[in-house]
Amino acid sequence: MRLVIGGSYQGKRDAACRLFSLKPSDFADGKTCAFEDIFRCRAIFDFHEFIRRFMQPESCLQELSENLAERNPQICIVSNEIGCGVVPIDAQERAWRELTGRICCQLARNADTVVRVTAGIPMVIKGNLK
């Protein structure tokens, strides 16, 4: 499993394509894909939006990291870091940010490679690029 994280509009998907030999058509869109698509696709972008869509019931996300490691171990997950800004007033927005952070921590633990992208520059923070 590979995890690519960073702020909005930092070039994460382009970096994932370059680093992991992916094409745009390899990616499922976290804003629109079906839940089961994550277990079949080579990569997913806007993973944070995937989490937002499937938060309720949260139970389907509790074991997501482990299920991905078992069912789709080669997936590349691209997600915005959403917990590094102003804390939202809305309780649902705070819950989404917290859940996304917890799931990304689990994914990072299970991932072979974790890359953080800032200003289009990828920085490997776990593992190495093969």
N, C-alpha and C positions, 0 to 999 in steps of 0.2 A: 504494500500500500504506500502511496505517496500523497503527501499533503502539501499544498501550496497556499500560503496565507499572506495577507497584507491588507493595506487600506484600500478604499475604493479607488478605482481608476489608476492603479499603479502598474498595470501590465501583467497581472498574474496569469491570465489565460495564455497570452503570447509567450510568456516565459515557460509555462508548462509545455506548450507545443514544442518549443526549441529544445528544452532539457530532456523531454521524455518521448520525443519522436511521435507526437500526436498531431492530428489534423483537426480543424474546427468541427468536422462531421463526427469525430469520435466522442464529442461532448454531449451529455444530456444537459438540459437547461433546468436548474433547480427551481425556477419560477413556474415551470409548466409540466415537467415530466411526472409520470406515474410513480408511485412509491416503489414498485417492483423494478422499475428501470434502473435503479441504483445498483442492483445486483447483476445487471447484464451489460451495462455500458463500460467502455474503457475509461471514461472520465466524466466528471460532472463539474459545472461551474455554477456560481451563485448558490453554493451549498447552504449558506446561511438562510437563503430564501426557502430552500427545501425544508429546512428545520421549521421555519415559521409556518409553512403550509401544513405540516404534519405534527405540530405540537400537541394538538388535542385529538385523541387522547395521547398523552405523553408516553404511555406504555409501549407504543410501537417504536419509540426511539430509545428506550432504556438500554436495549442490547444491540443497538445499531452498529457500534464500532466492532463488537465481537462478531456479529453476523456478517459484516462486510469483510472482515479478516478471513472468515471461513468461506464465504460464498463468492467473493470477488476480490481476492487478495492483490490483484494487479491494478486496481482502480487508482486513478489520480483524482484527488478531491481538491477543488479550488474554492476557497472561502474568504470572504472579507473578515478582517478583525473588526468586530463591532463593539468591543468593550472598552475602547480607549478614548472615549469622548465624554460629553456631558451625559450624566445619568438622566434618562427620561423620567418625566413625572408620571406617565401612564404605567400602571402596574403590569399590564400585559406586555408592553415593550421591554420593561425591566426583566420580566420572566423569560422572554425570548432571548435577550442578550445573555442572561445567565445560563440558560439551557444550551445555547450555541457554544458558549465558552467551555462548558463542561464536556460537551460532545467532542469539540475540537481537541481538548486535552486528552480524552480517551483515544481519539484517532491518532494523535501525535505519539502516544505511548505505543500503539500498535503499528505505526508506520515504519517502514524501512528508511524512508527519506522524508525530511521536512524542510521545506524551502520557504523563506520569507522574502517577499519581493517589495522593494521600495524604489520608486522612481524608475521602474523597469529593470532594476538591477537585482538579480536573484542572489540570495545569500543562504547557503546550506547551513541549517542549524542542527540537523541530525542526519547521520548517515553520510553517504557520499554519492556522487553522480557516477554511474557506471558507463 
